[in-house]
Amino acid sequence: MESPSSLANRYVAVWNESDAERRKSQIADLWIPQGRHYVGDREFEGYDALETRVREAHEKNVRDNANRFRAADDARRVHDVVVFHWEMLPASGETILARGLEFLVVDGSGRIVADYQFFPA
C-alpha cells in the first residue's frame, strides 16, 4: 500500500500540473471513476467534474497567479482515511499564502473515494 506522504504528494501534484492530458491521467490514477470532491458547499463527482474542478483551480492559482501547491510533511493514515495539510506558495518563493486540510477516504487499493477540502475562509 502506498504511503500517506506519497499519496499526498501525488494529490498536490495534480493541482500543479499544467498539461491537460497528464492532469487527466493523474486524476484517473488518484480517484475512482465515481470519486467525489467536496469544497465548501460545492460537490464534484466523476472524472469530468473532477477535471473541471482541478483545471479551474490550476488556472486561477497556478497559471494566472503564479503560485504552486505542496503537501506539508504531516500526512497520516488510519484505516481508510488519509489526512494532510497542503500549502500554497509563490512559484519562486517560500512564503505560505494559504494552508488547508485534505481529508481523503480511500478504497482498498488507495484510490480516492471521497475528498473533503478545508481551508480558511
Disulfide bonds with the S-S distance in Angstrom:
none
